């Protein structure tokens, strides 16, 4: 009986060791997969932090807000509550600024000359 008991205990121990080894190998592969996911997640976090910083810079950029406001005012003709929007046609502005008769087409004048004509 002792031989049977030894064989049985040897068989049970062998089965338990095989199960332990299989579980260890499976856990090792799971850890490798988790490590890869961790590296991908860290690179994604770094990328998103850079994107967040870029967006915050755009949000806090005063020239950006002024650009948006001027776009709203110029293109859409909107004004603040206590202001009145006045829209002047482009042709009228161009002709008066250059002091040209309406039948004469505008010339390619230097910018300084256009400003000079506008103010003097």
Secondary structure by P-SEA (a helix, b strand, c coil): caaaaaaaaaaaaaaaaaaaaaaaaaaaaaaaaaaaaaaaaaaaaaaaaaaaaaaaaaaacaaaaaaaaaaaaaccccccccbbbbbbbaaaaaaaaaccccccccccccaaaaaaaacc
